[in-house]
Amino acid sequence: MTRKNHPATQALKREIANAPDPHIVRIVAIVDAMAARGPADALIAPLRGRLATLRPPRPLRFCRLLFHPLDRLIVPAPQWGPDRDSIPRTALTPIAEHVRRAMGTDAAAIDVRIANRTTADTDLIARCGAVLWPAAARAVLAGPVPETWEATGFNRMAYAPLAASIAALLDQSAAVEALAGATANGLLPPDGQRIAAILAAVAEAHLPALPMMIAILLARVPQSAAVLPVANTGTTGVAVRAAMDRAADRLLTDLDEQEGTRASIAAGSLGDAGTAAGRIAALLRQLDDTTASPQRQVRLREIRKKLDADCKTRFTAGLEQELLLPLYGSTPPAVTVLEAAARGLRVLETEARRIGSGGTYDMLLKKAALAIGASTMLGRLAKVDQVRLVEILAGPDAAMSLLA
């Protein structure tokens, strides 16, 4: 019996998988701090779904930085196949080790820059990635099959096409980061010429990687769908249209899974949830054009329903757990904490209204305003703080009514 299949090991995995969220964060932090993780990686493997929801900051290691722009494409090894437009997780470490050796002192310099930093340092990721990603693309293409490739569970024949896709994507990852930054992460319309240049470069480097790049673009900047050069004629236009369909189907499949929209809305802060809801809603709108097939339109409607329900669930839980319970807790929280929760709720509510009916949010916000008003009578809040919270949540008219 192997160690990983030992009953005690399996029992420990189950116990870890069912641990409360704070325990999960601590367990992962301990494993991340290990110099040699070894079997510990297998113990936290069942937690990846929970981690996608919790999104704790992770140490910014070389491998994590290398594959940061391709994170959406990474899947467990059993789910990978040459035609799945994805990257098996077991391939990450062998490829990262190969890139590190090829880059030599340049890789060591990146290690110094990211030491003691985390995945929350998005500006640092963009700066270091602009150096790392194109260099890694060259290294992946130029080098042989990594020495530790057998550990991936795939034969050596699988490496070349996967490496070609990864190289084509990494080579344009800095351009995608710049595109997202220029749109203020989706608030401004994207530059169609930039998108066309990215797609042309990927198609020229390795045409099978095109659906993966379009999936990345649609996930980062959903408005890209409106300016994708799908009207082009000739071979490139046909390839882009086919890749667009494959990328759209892949993203919808991800969202259509049981935890697809819920994991995105549950992750991070309430403000993060609002941003995620807005991005998903924008993607669904872009994919629901006049050319969408009846089957896709049905899928889009079902995903919208799930997204609407998940937004209401997150808003209701956030209102209770992050605002009302702290407000009436044994130790009154700082007003700044309550204001941060109120702002997050407002961000989520604003995006969620565009997805479903606003009646639920009107009712919940009215109850919240009443609860905040009652807190003043109990000495929980000063009048000025009460008015400020209601203003953030429900607007100036609702706040002024408290002063009447």
VOZAGU-276292 format. One record per residue: x negated, z, y negated of N, C-alpha, C in turn. Coordinates in steps of 0.02 Angstrom, whole numbers, padded with zeros to 5 digits, always signed. Atoms other than C-alpha are relative to their C-alpha. Layout:
N
XZYXZYXZY/...
! end
This chain:
404
-00043+00000+00060+00000+00000+00000-00045+00000-00062/+00040+00004+00060-00074-00052-00168+00018+00057-00047/-00011-00054+00046-00093+00073-00306+00061-00013-00044/-00055+00013+00046+00032-00017-00418+00068+00006+00035/-00063-00006-00036+00163-00010-00279+00009+00069+00031/-00004-00067-00027+00131+00172-00234+00064+00033-00027/-00062-00032+00023+00293+00274-00242-00009+00043-00063/+00012-00042+00059+00216+00395-00367-00008-00043-00063/+00009+00045+00056+00164+00250-00478+00066-00029-00023/-00065+00028+00017+00337+00172-00469+00044+00052-00034/-00040-00053+00031+00417+00339-00510-00023+00013-00072/+00026-00010+00067+00302+00359-00661+00022-00056-00046/-00023+00058+00040+00347+00184-00721+00073+00010-00020/-00071-00010+00016+00533+00227-00710+00008+00055-00052/-00005-00055+00048+00506+00390-00803-00020-00023-00070/+00023+00025+00064+00410+00302-00941+00052-00047-00029/-00048+00049+00025+00539+00162-00953+00062+00033-00029/-00061-00034+00023+00679+00289-00979-00015+00054-00053/+00018-00051+00049+00585+00396-01105+00033-00013-00067/-00028+00010+00067+00658+00426-01279-00047-00041-00044/+00039+00044+00043+00599+00312-01419-00064+00033-00028/+00062-00031+00027+00476+00438-01499-00054+00007+00054/+00049-00006-00054+00395+00465-01329-00031-00068+00015/+00025+00067-00012+00379+00277-01305-00055-00017-00050/+00049+00015+00053+00287+00259-01470-00064+00038+00013/+00060-00039-00013+00167+00400-01424-00038-00026+00061/+00032+00025-00061+00134+00331-01249-00039-00064-00015/+00033+00063+00016+00094+00158-01317-00061+00011-00045/+00057-00015+00043-00019+00232-01451-00059+00026+00041/+00053-00026-00043-00117+00325-01316-00033-00057+00038/+00027+00057-00038-00136+00166-01212-00040-00046-00046/+00035+00043+00047-00185+00065-01366-00068+00028-00019/+00063-00032+00020-00323+00191-01404-00053-00002+00055/+00048+00001-00056-00404+00169-01232-00049-00057-00009/+00051+00052+00003-00567+00074-01231+00009-00050+00057/-00014+00042-00058-00528+00007-01057+00069+00019+00026/-00070-00018-00015-00340+00001-01026+00014-00004+00075/-00007+00006-00073-00346-00058-00844+00072+00007+00023/-00067-00008-00029-00195+00001-00742+00051+00026-00051/-00047-00026+00050-00120+00082-00898+00043-00056-00028/-00039+00057+00024-00065-00092-00954+00061-00011+00043/-00057+00011-00046+00044-00107-00799+00054+00053-00011/-00049-00054+00010+00126+00060-00839+00045-00014-00061/-00040+00012+00059+00183+00002-01011+00033-00069+00000/-00030+00066-00003+00232-00173-00956+00076+00002-00004/-00074-00002+00005+00416-00122-00931+00025+00018-00070/-00021-00023+00067+00417-00059-01111+00001-00056-00051/+00008+00052+00050+00390-00227-01194+00065-00017-00035/-00065+00011+00032+00576-00252-01224+00015+00053-00051/-00011-00055+00046+00588-00080-01303-00047-00006-00061/+00047+00007+00055+00432-00114-01407+00021-00054-00049/-00025+00053+00044+00510-00275-01473+00053+00027-00047/-00052-00030+00042+00651-00167-01540-00030+00052-00047/+00029-00053+00040+00548-00019-01601-00051-00026-00052/+00051+00030+00043+00408-00125-01676-00047+00052-00031/+00048-00046+00030+00283+00016-01698-00063-00039-00020/+00064+00033+00017+00122-00037-01788-00048+00007+00058/+00048-00001-00056-00007-00084-01656-00070-00013-00028/+00069+00014+00023-00197-00083-01676-00013-00075-00001/+00012+00072+00009-00255-00252-01739-00063-00020+00036/+00056+00021-00041-00369-00302-01596-00011-00076-00007/+00018+00071+00004-00455-00472-01584+00051-00043+00035/-00047+00039-00039-00337-00536-01449+00069-00002-00035/-00065-00004+00033-00182-00477-01543+00001-00043-00063/+00005+00043+00059-00240-00562-01703-00001-00073+00019/+00005+00069-00022-00283-00721-01610+00068-00030+00016/-00064+00028-00022-00109-00742-01536+00058+00021-00044/-00054-00022+00045-00011-00666-01681+00047-00056-00019/-00047+00052+00021+00059-00833-01742+00040-00031+00057/-00034+00029-00058+00112-00880-01565+00041+00051+00038/-00032-00056-00035+00194-00715-01521+00069-00018+00028/-00068+00018-00022+00369-00789-01509-00001-00041+00064/+00004+00044-00058+00309-00906-01371-00024+00035+00063/+00031-00035-00056+00231-00773-01259+00053+00029+00045/-00049-00023-00049+00326-00734-01099-00036+00032+00059/+00031-00027-00061+00293-00633-00940-00019-00057+00047/+00026+00053-00043+00194-00734-00813+00053-00029+00047/-00049+00029-00045+00340-00752-00689+00049-00048-00035/-00047+00043+00036+00444-00837-00825-00033-00064-00026/+00034+00058+00028+00312-00966-00869-00002-00058+00049/+00010+00062-00037+00302-01145-00811-00026-00053-00047/+00029+00051+00044+00216-01302-00876+00050-00033-00046/-00051+00033+00041+00382-01366-00945+00043+00050-00039/-00041-00052+00031+00444-01202-01022-00015+00010-00074/+00016-00006+00071+00368-01224-01197-00017+00073-00018/+00017-00071+00009+00290-01051-01185-00072+00012+00022/+00068-00020-00018+00128-00956-01153+00004+00062+00044/-00004-00060-00044+00106-00835-01005-00043+00056-00028/+00036-00057+00028+00053-00662-01060-00068+00012+00034/+00063-00013-00036-00081-00651-00924-00056-00046-00023/+00053+00046+00023-00174-00797-01007-00033+00024-00063/+00025-00019+00066-00203-00705-01170-00071+00028+00002/+00066-00033-00002-00351-00595-01123-00055-00047+00021/+00054+00047-00017-00452-00729-01030-00017-00049-00056/+00013+00047+00054-00431-00851-01174-00033+00035-00059/+00030-00037+00056-00471-00718-01306-00073+00016+00015/+00069-00014-00018-00629-00668-01212-00043-00063-00006/+00036+00063+00005-00681-00850-01202-00013-00018-00074/+00008+00015+00071-00651-00875-01389-00051+00047-00032/+00047-00049+00029-00747-00716-01431-00073-00021+00016/+00069+00021-00019-00901-00777-01334-00021-00062-00039/+00017+00063+00035-00892-00949-01414-00014+00011-00074/+00008-00011+00072-00880-00879-01591-00059+00045-00016/+00059-00041+00010-01021-00753-01570+00005+00048-00058/+00002-00047+00057-01066-00665-01732+00061-00006-00045/-00061+00008+00041-00913-00738-01820+00056+00043+00027/-00050-00044-00031-00802-00645-01696-00015+00073-00016/+00020-00069+00016-00901-00486-01725+00017+00017-00073/-00017-00012+00070-00873-00505-01912+00075+00012-00009/-00072-00011+00003-00686-00517-01885+00017+00069+00027/-00011-00067-00028-00692-00360-01777-00012+00053-00054/+00015-00048+00053-00770-00268-01924+00056+00002-00052/-00052+00004+00051-00636-00329-02044+00066+00032+00023/-00065-00026-00023-00491-00275-01933-00005+00069+00030/+00009-00067-00029-00564-00110-01874+00046+00050-00035/-00045-00053+00024-00439+00034-01893+00059-00027-00041/-00059+00029+00033-00305-00085-01959+00053-00014+00053/-00056+00009-00047-00135-00120-01882+00037-00065-00014/-00041+00060+00008-00008-00259-01861+00044+00003-00062/-00037-00006+00063+00077-00192-02018-00037-00031-00059/+00041+00027+00054-00066-00263-02122+00006-00077-00001/-00015+00072-00004+00012-00435-02142-00046-00042-00043/+00045+00038+00043-00099-00490-02286-00068-00009+00033/+00064+00004-00035-00255-00450-02185+00005-00049+00058/-00010+00046-00055-00184-00545-02036-00005-00072-00025/+00002+00068+00027-00159-00700-02144-00071-00019-00020/+00069+00016+00023-00336-00689-02219-00047-00010+00059/+00044+00006-00058-00426-00659-02055+00021-00057+00045/-00024+00054-00041-00315-00781-01963-00021-00068-00026/+00021+00063+00029-00361-00920-02084-00071-00019+00022/+00068+00012-00026-00540-00900-02020+00001-00007+00075/+00001-00003-00073-00503-00860-01838+00036-00058+00033/-00042+00046-00038-00365-00980-01788-00029-00071+00006/+00029+00067-00009-00447-01149-01826-00064+00002+00042/+00061-00006-00040-00613-01088-01753+00018+00009+00074/-00022-00011-00069-00522-01028-01597+00027-00064+00031/-00026+00064-00026-00434-01196-01580-00058-00044+00024/+00058+00040-00021-00603-01283-01573-00032+00029+00062/+00032-00033-00058-00672-01156-01450+00041-00011+00063/-00042+00009-00060-00523-01171-01332-00006-00071+00026/+00005+00070-00022-00536-01361-01329-00068-00016+00029/+00067+00020-00019-00724-01368-01310-00025+00035+00064/+00027-00039-00054-00749-01236-01177+00028-00017+00068/-00025+00008-00069-00727-01235-00988+00057+00049+00014/-00051-00049-00021-00596-01138-00892-00032+00070-00005/+00029-00068+00007-00623-00952-00935-00019+00029+00068/+00026-00028-00062-00721-00855-00806+00051+00044+00035/-00048-00048-00029-00580-00730-00780+00070-00032+00008/-00065+00034-00003-00442-00861-00766+00040+00019+00063/-00035-00018-00062-00401-00809-00587+00046+00060-00010/-00041-00059+00012-00331-00646-00656+00069-00017-00028/-00065+00019+00028-00189-00744-00737+00053-00011+00054/-00047+00016-00054-00112-00785-00567+00016-00074+00005/-00012+00072-00001-00118-00973-00602-00063-00036+00022/+00058+00038-00021-00231-01107-00530-00035-00032-00059/+00041+00027+00054-00367-01190-00632+00029-00063-00030/-00031+00061+00026-00266-01350-00650+00049+00015-00056/-00049-00017+00052-00142-01257-00761-00033+00011-00067/+00032-00020+00063-00274-01217-00891-00002-00055-00052/+00012+00053+00050-00310-01385-00974+00061-00015-00043/-00057+00015+00043-00133-01429-01031+00022+00060-00043/-00018-00059+00039-00098-01249-01084-00049+00010-00058/+00051-00008+00052-00262-01240-01179+00010-00052-00056/-00011+00052+00051-00223-01405-01267+00058+00018-00045/-00057-00021+00041-00055-01337-01325-00020+00057-00047/+00021-00058+00040-00130-01172-01384-00045-00022-00057/+00046+00024+00051-00268-01263-01477+00037-00037-00056/-00038+00037+00050-00147-01380-01564+00040+00046-00045/-00040-00048+00039-00038-01234-01619-00044+00044-00044/+00044-00042+00040-00181-01122-01676-00030-00038-00058/+00031+00040+00052-00257-01264-01776+00045-00006-00062/-00047+00007+00056-00099-01271-01884+00031+00067-00019/-00031-00065+00014-00059-01084-01886-00011+00023-00071/+00012-00019+00069-00141-01054-02054+00046-00039-00047/-00045+00040+00041-00038-01197-02126+00072+00026+00004/-00067-00029-00007+00121-01117-02057+00005+00064-00041/+00001-00060+00041+00073-00951-02137+00006-00017-00074/-00003+00020+00070+00045-01039-02303+00070-00027-00017/-00068+00026+00012+00213-01129-02287+00050+00058-00008/-00046-00057+00004+00305-00965-02253-00011+00039-00064/+00014-00036+00062+00217-00882-02399+00026-00037-00061/-00024+00039+00056+00263-01025-02516+00076+00002-00007/-00073-00005+00004+00446-01003-02472+00023+00072-00011/-00016-00071+00005+00437-00815-02501+00037+00023+00062/-00028-00016-00066+00475-00798-02315+00074-00019+00006/-00067+00028-00011+00631-00906-02323+00046+00003-00059/-00044-00005+00058+00700-00868-02496+00001-00065-00041/+00005+00063+00036+00642-01036-02569+00000-00057+00050/+00000+00057-00047+00664-01209-02492-00071-00020+00019/+00066+00019-00022+00516-01266-02388-00019-00070-00023/+00027+00064+00021+00405-01413-02434+00002-00048+00060/-00006+00048-00055+00454-01561-02324-00065-00035+00016/+00064+00035-00012+00284-01644-02346-00047+00045+00040/+00042-00046-00039+00195-01488-02282+00023+00001+00072/-00026-00002-00068+00309-01481-02131-00017-00064+00037/+00017+00063-00031+00283-01666-02097-00073-00003+00020/+00072+00000-00015+00094-01643-02105-00016+00044+00060/+00011-00045-00057+00099-01496-01984+00022-00033+00065/-00026+00031-00060+00206-01590-01859-00042-00060+00020/+00042+00059-00016+00100-01748-01872-00066+00021+00031/+00064-00024-00028-00059-01649-01839+00008+00024+00071/-00012-00025-00068+00015-01563-01686+00015-00058+00047/-00017+00057-00043+00087-01726-01618-00063-00041+00017/+00062+00038-00012-00082-01811-01637-00047+00038+00047/+00045-00040-00042-00177-01667-01557+00025+00006+00071/-00028-00010-00067-00060-01636-01410+00076-00003-00004/-00072+00011+00010+00116-01707-01411+00044+00051+00036/-00043-00049-00033+00186-01584-01280+00006+00067-00037/-00004-00063+00038+00151-01441-01403+00050-00004-00058/-00044+00009+00057+00273-01514-01530+00063+00045+00003/-00058-00045-00002+00429-01419-01469-00018+00073-00015/+00021-00068+00014+00331-01256-01476-00012+00011-00074/+00011-00006+00072+00276-01288-01655+00066+00000-00038/-00064+00000+00034+00453-01330-01707+00037+00066+00010/-00031-00065-00013+00515-01170-01624-00031+00053-00046/+00033-00047+00046+00386-01072-01726+00024-00010-00071/-00023+00015+00068+00437-01160-01887+00072+00023-00011/-00070-00019+00008+00622-01132-01858+00009+00076-00001/-00005-00073-00001+00595-00948-01818-00027+00031-00064/+00030-00028+00061+00482-00916-01969+00039-00021-00062/-00034+00027+00059+00573-01028-02094+00058-00043+00024/-00057+00038-00028+00746-01079-02028+00020-00061-00041/-00018+00056+00043+00773-01193-02178-00042-00062+00015/+00040+00058-00020+00639-01305-02102+00042-00052+00035/-00043+00047-00037+00777-01382-01997+00029-00053-00046/-00032+00047+00047+00851-01463-02152-00048-00053-00025/+00049+00047+00027+00689-01550-02199-00047-00028+00053/+00040+00031-00053+00616-01594-02030+00007-00076-00004/-00003+00073+00009+00572-01778-02037+00033-00035+00060/-00033+00028-00059+00700-01821-01901+00026-00069-00013/-00026+00067+00015+00754-01978-01992-00054-00054+00007/+00054+00049-00006+00584-02059-01966+00015-00049+00057/-00007+00050-00053+00583-02218-01865-00066-00004+00039/+00060+00008-00039+00459-02263-01730-00010+00057+00049/+00015-00047-00053+00376-02159-01597+00000+00072-00024/+00004-00069+00025+00343-02005-01706+00069+00028-00012/-00068-00023+00013+00524-01995-01761+00037+00017+00063/-00033-00014-00064+00587-02006-01583-00027+00064+00030/+00031-00060-00029+00463-01872-01528+00024+00062-00037/-00022-00057+00039+00514-01756-01670+00072+00018+00017/-00070-00013-00016+00699-01776-01631+00007+00033+00068/-00003-00029-00067+00671-01740-01447-00027+00072+00000/+00030-00067+00004+00559-01591-01488+00047+00048-00036/-00048-00042+00036+00688-01525-01611+00055+00024+00047/-00053-00020-00047+00821-01525-01475-00026+00052+00050/+00028-00048-00048+00706-01435-01352-00013+00067-00033/+00013-00063+00036+00653-01307-01482+00064+00037-00015/-00064-00031+00016+00833-01275-01535+00030+00033+00062/-00027-00028-00062+00888-01250-01354-00038+00063+00020/+00039-00059-00019+00745-01129-01324+00017+00060-00044/-00017-00055+00045+00784-01024-01478+00070+00027+00013/-00068-00022-00015+00969-01020-01437+00003+00038+00066/+00002-00037-00063+00930-00966-01260-00027+00070-00011/+00027-00066+00016+00824-00823-01328+00053+00044-00033/-00051-00039+00036+00966-00769-01443+00060+00014+00044/-00060-00005-00042+01098-00793-01308-00008+00051+00056/+00011-00050-00051+01016-00669-01191+00035+00065-00020/-00038-00061+00010+01098-00500-01173-00026+00041-00059/+00030-00040+00054+00975-00416-01293-00025-00044-00057/+00030+00047+00047+00936-00571-01396+00009+00019-00073/-00011-00018+00070+01018-00532-01564-00007+00075-00011/+00002-00072+00008+01029-00345-01534-00071+00025-00012/+00069-00022+00009+00841-00325-01517-00025-00015-00070/+00023+00018+00067+00811-00416-01681+00032+00045-00053/-00034-00041+00050+00941-00315-01777-00018+00073+00007/+00018-00070-00011+00889-00150-01699-00071+00016-00021/+00071-00011+00012+00705-00174-01740-00014+00020-00072/+00024-00018+00066+00617-00093-01887+00050+00040-00041/-00042-00037+00047+00700-00020-02040+00067-00036-00009/-00064+00032+00015+00876-00056-02101-00011-00063-00042/+00016+00059+00039+00801-00176-02227-00026-00056+00044/+00025+00050-00047+00707-00263-02086+00058-00031+00040/-00058+00025-00037+00871-00277-01991+00039-00051-00042/-00033+00048+00043+00951-00361-02141-00037-00065-00006/+00041+00061+00004+00807-00483-02157+00007-00040+00064/-00006+00034-00064+00818-00523-01971+00069-00033+00007/-00068+00027-00004+01007-00548-01981+00005-00063-00043/-00002+00058+00045+00986-00666-02129-00037-00059+00029/+00039+00054-00029+00852-00766-02039+00036-00032+00059/-00037+00027-00057+00955-00784-01880+00061-00040-00024/-00059+00034+00026+01111-00830-01979-00019-00068-00031/+00022+00063+00030+01013-00962-02076-00017-00051+00054/+00016+00046-00055+00947-01035-01914+00063-00028+00032/-00062+00023-00031+01122-01044-01840+00035-00051-00045/-00030+00048+00046+01185-01132-01997-00035-00067+00002/+00038+00062-00001+01045-01259-01991+00011-00040+00064/-00010+00035-00064+01077-01298-01808+00072-00023+00009/-00071+00018-00007+01265-01314-01834+00017-00056-00048/-00014+00056+00044+01261-01483-01919+00047-00049+00034/-00049+00048-00026+01369-01636-01890-00023-00033+00064/+00025+00032-00061+01256-01698-01750-00001+00047+00060/+00001-00048-00055+01271-01539-01646+00053-00019+00052/-00047+00016-00054+01351-01571-01477+00054+00054+00006/-00052-00051-00010+01514-01483-01431-00026+00062+00037/+00027-00056-00038+01418-01377-01306-00042+00046-00045/+00041-00042+00045+01294-01320-01440+00044+00036-00050/-00045-00033+00047+01435-01282-01562+00033+00062+00032/-00028-00058-00035+01514-01168-01431-00051+00056+00004/+00052-00051-00004+01348-01078-01406-00012+00033-00067/+00011-00027+00066+01326-01058-01592+00055+00050-00020/-00055-00045+00016+01499-00980-01611-00007+00066+00037/+00007-00062-00040+01465-00856-01470-00057+00043-00026/+00056-00038+00026+01297-00807-01543+00017+00032-00066/-00023-00029+00063+01375-00780-01714+00042+00063+00012/-00041-00058-00016+01502-00662-01635-00044+00059+00020/+00045-00054-00021+01362-00563-01552-00039+00027-00060/+00038-00022+00059+01263-00559-01714+00043+00043-00045/-00047-00038+00041+01415-00498-01811+00009+00070+00029/-00010-00065-00032+01446-00359-01684-00063+00043-00004/+00062-00038+00003+01262-00309-01682-00014+00026-00070/+00009-00023+00069+01256-00299-01872+00045+00060-00015/-00046-00056+00011+01409-00187-01876-00023+00063+00036/+00025-00057-00038+01336-00075-01741-00060+00032-00035/+00060-00027+00033+01169-00058-01831+00019+00033-00067/-00020-00029+00065+01253-00027-02000+00034+00067+00010/-00036-00062-00012+01369+00106-01929-00049+00055+00021/+00049-00050-00023+01225+00194-01839-00046+00020-00056/+00045-00015+00055+01112+00181-01991+00033+00045-00052/-00037-00041+00049+01245+00253-02106+00004+00072+00024/-00008-00067-00027+01270+00401-01991-00067+00036+00007/+00062-00033-00019+01093+00436-01933-00052+00004-00056/+00052+00003+00051+00989+00389-02085+00023+00023-00069/-00025-00023+00065+01104+00442-02227+00042+00063+00006/-00047-00056-00001+01248+00557-02182-00027+00061+00037/+00027-00058-00037+01166+00666-02049-00056+00035-00038/+00050-00034+00040+01011+00698-02155+00030+00036-00061/-00031-00029+00059+01123+00732-02305+00031+00068+00016/-00033-00063-00019+01215+00870-02211-00041+00041+00049/+00043-00036-00046+01067+00929-02107-00018+00069-00025/+00018-00069+00017+00998+01105-02106-00050+00003-00058/+00048+00004+00054+00856+01053-02222+00014-00061-00042/-00016+00059+00041+00910+00941-02366-00061-00045-00009/+00057+00045+00007+00798+00786-02370-00014-00016-00073/+00016+00023+00068+00710+00719-02523+00049-00056-00020/-00046+00052+00024+00823+00610-02629-00029-00069+00011/+00032+00066-00010+00696+00469-02613+00013-00026+00070/-00015+00020-00069+00727+00468-02424+00071-00027+00005/-00070+00022+00000+00915+00454-02450+00007-00067-00037/-00004+00063+00038+00891+00317-02580-00028-00058+00040/+00029+00053-00042+00780+00218-02461+00050-00022+00054/-00050+00016-00050+00914+00229-02327+00058-00039-00031/-00055+00035+00034+01048+00175-02452-00019-00072-00017/+00022+00068+00015+00945+00025-02506-00002-00043+00063/+00001+00037-00063+00917-00026-02325+00069-00019+00024/-00069+00014-00019+01102-00012-02289+00029-00057-00043/-00027+00052+00044+01141-00120-02440-00028-00069+00018/+00030+00063-00021+01018-00255-02384+00035-00026+00063/-00033+00021-00062+01095-00258-02210+00072-00021-00013/-00070+00016+00014+01272-00256-02278+00007-00068-00035/-00003+00064+00036+01237-00402-02396-00007-00059+00047/+00010+00055-00047+01171-00512-02256+00056-00003+00051/-00051-00002-00052+01302-00454-02130+00066-00029-00024/-00063+00027+00026+01447-00501-02244+00003-00076+00007/+00002+00073-00006+01390-00682-02233+00012-00024+00071/-00007+00017-00070+01406-00676-02045+00070+00012+00025/-00066-00018-00023+01572-00589-02018+00043+00028-00057/-00047-00027+00049+01717-00505-02106-00031+00059-00037/+00026-00054+00039+01675-00388-02248+00043+00062+00003/-00045-00056-00001+01822-00272-02212-00030+00063+00030/+00031-00058-00032+01723-00160-02096-00048+00035-00048/+00049-00029+00045+01587-00135-02226+00034+00033-00060/-00037-00032+00054+01713-00100-02364+00024+00070+00021/-00026-00063-00025+01790+00037-02257-00057+00051+00008/+00055-00046-00012+01622+00113-02208-00031+00024-00066/+00029-00019+00064+01555+00111-02385+00045+00048-00038/-00047-00046+00033+01712+00195-02450-00006+00070+00030/+00009-00065-00033+01692+00334-02320-00066+00032-00020/+00065-00028+00020+01510+00352-02367+00002+00028-00070/-00006-00024+00069+01552+00369-02552+00037+00067-00002/-00037-00063-00003+01679+00506-02510-00044+00056+00026/+00044-00051-00029+01551+00597-02403-00053+00022-00050/+00051-00017+00050+01421+00588-02541+00032+00043-00055/-00035-00041+00050+01550+00655-02664+00010+00071+00024/-00011-00067-00028+01590+00801-02550-00066+00039+00002/+00064-00035-00005+01404+00841-02535-00017+00036-00065/+00013-00033+00064+01398+00884-02720+00036+00068-00003/-00038-00062+00001+01534+01015-02700-00032+00052+00044/+00033-00048-00045+01433+01093-02559-00071+00016-00023/+00066-00015+00026+01278+01098-02666-00056-00038+00033/+00051+00039-00035+01187+00967-02564-00036-00048-00046/+00028+00049+00045+01159+00846-02707+00018+00017-00072/-00016-00005+00071+01147+00853-02895+00045-00059-00018/-00048+00053+00019+01278+00750-02984-00035-00066-00014/+00036+00062+00016+01151+00625-03049-00024-00036+00063/+00022+00031-00063+01083+00597-02873+00059-00029+00038/-00061+00025-00033+01259+00578-02805+00019-00068-00030/-00019+00062+00034+01300+00444-02934-00049-00056+00017/+00051+00051-00015+01136+00354-02900+00008-00027+00071/-00009+00022-00069+01166+00347-02711+00061-00045+00006/-00061+00040-00004+01343+00281-02732-00011-00067-00035/+00014+00063+00034+01280+00151-02856-00039-00048+00045/+00039+00042-00045+01152+00087-02731+00044-00028+00055/-00041+00020-00057+01279+00082-02590+00058-00046-00019/-00064+00033+00014+01437+00021-02675+00004-00032-00068/-00001+00034+00064+01390-00040-02848+00017+00046-00058/-00010-00042+00060+01407+00024-03028+00072+00022-00011/-00069-00020+00010+01597+00024-03031+00018+00062+00040/-00013-00058-00043+01606+00144-02884-00036+00062-00026/+00038-00056+00027+01473+00253-02964+00034+00027-00063/-00033-00022+00061+01563+00258-03131+00064+00038+00014/-00062-00035-00016+01723+00314-03046-00012+00073+00015/+00016-00070-00013+01633+00474-02997-00006+00041-00064/+00010-00034+00063+01605+00514-03179+00065+00004-00040/-00063+00000+00038+01785+00485-03232+00033+00068+00001/
! end
